[in-house]
């Protein structure tokens, strides 16, 4: 309670620049908190759905079964990667073969060349890269706030100290009772910056670990998908 009172009193004792910096820091902290909560909810949902969809897709009879039997949306990165890869794969076949795929003709033998397999792989890896960027979206804002708020705090403190010494010089005397309030007010911006940055760093590192795990799961699905395509589609010379 005493600590909070010191911050509040220090805020009102600080100059206009210091108060503006504190308000800017608080505004940035609100943005950062919203990003952290939103990213946490997104990752929580994404992890559950991606794993479930990955198992569902790979549990089908062949690599194209899920593609032709389901209306695949854009809910999870796994679905997007699978859909884009299958779209590229299907384009490799003739119109007659595509019709047979759509009709789910039993015993259909499909094959692609090594060059065509490379094109499918490139499409799959491109889709994975795009989804990876999407998963990490918003982390830059958190990192920016974590980096900026202490720097703003340091700027406010230095500015306040300069004002304090300038006032002391103008008065021609210096005592603890006259100098202490100004220095205390100048330190408020640094304290606020650290109070924002420290939990921000912890949240950023935790979210980064969650993102790393999710990307690892999606990368495993991508490798399994490409391996299954290579296994099921017999090779032929281009």
C-alpha positions as CSV (number, residue, x, y, z in Angstrom):
1,X,0.0,0.0,0.0
2,X,2.8,2.4,0.9
3,X,4.5,1.5,-2.4
4,X,1.4,2.3,-4.4
5,X,1.0,5.6,-2.5
6,X,4.6,6.5,-3.2
7,X,4.1,5.9,-7.0
8,X,0.9,7.9,-7.0
9,X,2.4,10.8,-5.1
10,X,5.5,10.7,-7.2
11,X,3.4,10.8,-10.3
12,X,1.6,14.0,-9.3
13,X,4.9,15.6,-8.1
14,X,6.6,14.8,-11.4
15,X,6.7,17.3,-14.3
16,X,4.5,17.2,-17.4
17,X,7.0,15.1,-19.3
18,X,7.2,12.5,-16.6
19,X,3.5,12.3,-16.3
20,X,3.1,12.0,-20.1
21,X,5.7,9.1,-20.1
22,X,3.9,7.3,-17.3
23,X,0.6,7.6,-19.2
24,X,2.3,6.3,-22.3
25,X,3.7,3.4,-20.4
26,X,0.3,2.5,-19.0
27,X,-1.2,2.7,-22.4
28,X,1.4,0.4,-23.8
29,X,0.9,-2.0,-20.9
30,X,-2.8,-2.2,-21.7
31,X,-2.0,-3.1,-25.4
32,X,0.6,-5.6,-24.2
33,X,-1.8,-7.3,-21.8
34,X,-4.5,-7.5,-24.5
35,X,-1.9,-9.1,-26.9
36,X,-0.8,-11.6,-24.2
37,X,-4.3,-12.7,-23.3
38,X,-5.4,-12.9,-27.0
39,X,-2.3,-14.9,-27.9
40,X,-2.7,-17.3,-25.0
41,X,-6.3,-18.0,-25.9
42,X,-5.3,-18.5,-29.6
43,X,-2.5,-20.9,-28.8
44,X,-4.6,-22.9,-26.3
45,X,-7.3,-23.4,-28.9
46,X,-4.8,-24.0,-31.7
47,X,-2.9,-26.7,-29.9
48,X,-6.0,-28.7,-29.1
49,X,-7.6,-28.4,-32.6
50,X,-4.3,-28.9,-34.5
51,X,-3.5,-32.2,-32.8
52,X,-7.0,-33.4,-33.2
53,X,-7.2,-32.5,-36.8
54,X,-3.7,-33.9,-37.5
55,X,-4.7,-37.3,-36.1
56,X,-8.0,-37.3,-37.9
57,X,-6.4,-36.5,-41.3
58,X,-3.6,-39.1,-41.0
59,X,-6.1,-41.8,-39.7
60,X,-7.9,-41.9,-43.1
61,X,-7.3,-44.7,-45.6
62,X,-5.1,-42.8,-48.0
63,X,-3.6,-39.3,-48.1
64,X,-6.4,-37.9,-50.3
65,X,-9.4,-39.5,-48.5
66,X,-9.9,-36.6,-46.0
67,X,-9.5,-34.1,-48.8
68,X,-12.2,-35.5,-51.0
69,X,-14.6,-36.4,-48.2
70,X,-14.6,-33.3,-46.1
71,X,-15.2,-29.6,-46.5
72,X,-11.8,-28.4,-45.2
73,X,-11.8,-25.0,-43.7
74,X,-9.1,-22.6,-42.4
75,X,-9.6,-23.2,-38.7
76,X,-6.2,-24.6,-37.9
77,X,-2.7,-24.4,-39.5
78,X,-2.8,-28.2,-40.0
79,X,-5.9,-28.0,-42.2
80,X,-4.6,-25.1,-44.2
81,X,-1.3,-26.9,-44.9
82,X,-3.1,-30.2,-45.8
83,X,-5.6,-28.4,-48.1
84,X,-3.0,-26.4,-50.0
85,X,-0.7,-29.5,-50.3
86,X,-3.6,-31.6,-51.6
87,X,-4.7,-28.9,-54.0
88,X,-1.2,-28.9,-55.5
89,X,-1.0,-32.6,-55.6
90,X,-4.4,-33.1,-57.4
91,X,-3.3,-30.6,-60.1
92,X,-0.5,-33.1,-61.0
93,X,-3.1,-35.6,-62.3
94,X,-5.1,-35.7,-65.5
95,X,-8.7,-34.6,-65.7
96,X,-9.8,-38.2,-65.8
97,X,-7.8,-39.0,-62.7
98,X,-9.1,-36.0,-60.9
99,X,-12.7,-37.1,-61.7
100,X,-11.8,-40.6,-60.3
101,X,-10.4,-39.0,-57.2
102,X,-13.5,-36.9,-56.7
103,X,-15.7,-40.0,-57.2
104,X,-13.5,-42.0,-54.8
105,X,-13.0,-44.8,-57.2
106,X,-11.8,-47.9,-55.4
107,X,-8.4,-49.3,-56.3
108,X,-7.3,-46.1,-58.0
109,X,-3.5,-46.2,-58.7
110,X,-1.9,-42.8,-58.8
111,X,1.7,-41.8,-59.3
112,X,3.8,-38.7,-59.6
113,X,7.3,-38.1,-60.8
114,X,10.2,-37.0,-58.5
115,X,9.9,-33.5,-60.1
116,X,6.2,-33.3,-59.3
117,X,6.9,-34.5,-55.8
118,X,9.4,-31.7,-55.4
119,X,6.7,-29.2,-56.4
120,X,4.3,-30.7,-53.9
121,X,7.0,-30.5,-51.2
122,X,7.6,-26.8,-52.1
123,X,3.9,-26.0,-51.8
124,X,3.7,-27.8,-48.4
125,X,6.8,-26.0,-47.1
126,X,5.5,-22.7,-48.3
127,X,2.1,-23.3,-46.5
128,X,4.0,-24.3,-43.4
129,X,6.1,-21.1,-43.5
130,X,3.0,-18.9,-43.9
131,X,1.2,-20.6,-41.0
132,X,4.4,-20.2,-38.8
133,X,4.3,-16.5,-39.5
134,X,0.6,-16.4,-38.5
135,X,1.3,-18.3,-35.3
136,X,4.0,-15.8,-34.2
137,X,1.9,-12.8,-35.2
138,X,1.5,-10.4,-32.2
139,X,4.6,-11.5,-30.4
140,X,6.5,-8.6,-31.9
141,X,4.2,-6.1,-30.2
142,X,4.8,-7.8,-26.8
143,X,8.5,-7.7,-27.4
144,X,8.4,-4.0,-28.4
145,X,6.5,-3.0,-25.3
146,X,8.8,-5.0,-23.1
147,X,11.8,-3.2,-24.7
148,X,10.4,0.3,-24.9
149,X,8.8,0.8,-21.5
150,X,12.0,0.6,-19.4
151,X,13.7,2.9,-22.0
152,X,10.9,5.4,-21.7
153,X,11.3,5.1,-17.9
154,X,15.0,5.8,-18.1
155,X,14.3,8.8,-20.3
156,X,11.7,10.2,-17.8
157,X,14.1,9.7,-14.9
158,X,17.0,11.4,-16.6
159,X,14.7,14.3,-17.7
160,X,13.4,14.6,-14.1
161,X,16.9,14.6,-12.6
162,X,18.0,17.3,-15.1
163,X,15.0,19.4,-14.1
164,X,15.8,18.9,-10.4
165,X,19.4,20.0,-10.8
166,X,18.3,23.0,-12.9
167,X,15.9,24.0,-10.2
168,X,18.5,23.5,-7.6
169,X,20.9,25.7,-9.5
170,X,18.3,28.4,-10.0
171,X,17.6,28.4,-6.2
172,X,21.3,28.5,-5.3
173,X,21.1,26.0,-2.5
174,X,20.7,22.2,-2.2
175,X,19.2,20.3,0.8
176,X,17.8,16.9,1.1
177,X,14.3,18.3,1.8
178,X,14.3,20.3,-1.4
179,X,16.0,17.8,-3.7
180,X,14.5,14.5,-2.5
181,X,10.9,15.1,-3.8
182,X,12.1,15.9,-7.3
183,X,14.4,12.9,-7.5
184,X,11.7,10.6,-6.1
185,X,9.3,11.9,-8.7
186,X,11.9,11.4,-11.4
187,X,12.3,7.8,-10.5
188,X,8.6,7.0,-10.9
189,X,8.9,6.5,-14.7
190,X,11.7,3.9,-14.3
191,X,9.8,2.0,-11.6
192,X,6.6,1.9,-13.8
193,X,8.7,0.8,-16.8
194,X,10.2,-2.1,-14.8
195,X,6.9,-3.1,-13.3
196,X,5.6,-3.5,-16.9
197,X,8.6,-5.0,-18.5
198,X,9.4,-7.8,-15.9
199,X,6.0,-9.6,-16.1
200,X,6.0,-8.9,-19.9
201,X,9.3,-10.7,-20.3
202,X,8.0,-13.7,-18.3
203,X,4.8,-13.8,-20.4
204,X,6.8,-13.4,-23.7
205,X,9.1,-16.3,-22.8
206,X,6.2,-18.5,-21.8
207,X,4.3,-17.8,-25.0
208,X,7.4,-18.4,-27.0
209,X,7.8,-21.8,-25.5
210,X,4.1,-22.6,-26.3
211,X,4.6,-21.4,-29.9
212,X,7.7,-23.5,-30.3
213,X,5.8,-26.6,-29.2
214,X,2.9,-25.9,-31.6
215,X,5.3,-25.3,-34.5
216,X,7.1,-28.5,-33.7
217,X,3.8,-30.4,-33.8
218,X,2.8,-28.8,-37.1
219,X,6.3,-29.5,-38.6
220,X,5.9,-33.1,-37.6
221,X,2.6,-33.3,-39.3
222,X,4.1,-31.6,-42.4
223,X,6.9,-34.2,-42.6
224,X,4.5,-37.1,-42.0
225,X,2.2,-35.8,-44.8
226,X,5.1,-35.5,-47.3
227,X,6.4,-38.9,-46.3
228,X,2.9,-40.4,-46.8
229,X,2.5,-38.8,-50.2
230,X,5.9,-40.1,-51.3
231,X,5.1,-43.6,-50.0
232,X,1.6,-43.8,-51.6
233,X,2.4,-42.2,-54.9
234,X,4.6,-44.5,-57.0
235,X,7.4,-42.8,-58.8
236,X,7.7,-42.6,-62.5
237,X,10.2,-40.8,-64.8
238,X,9.3,-37.3,-65.7
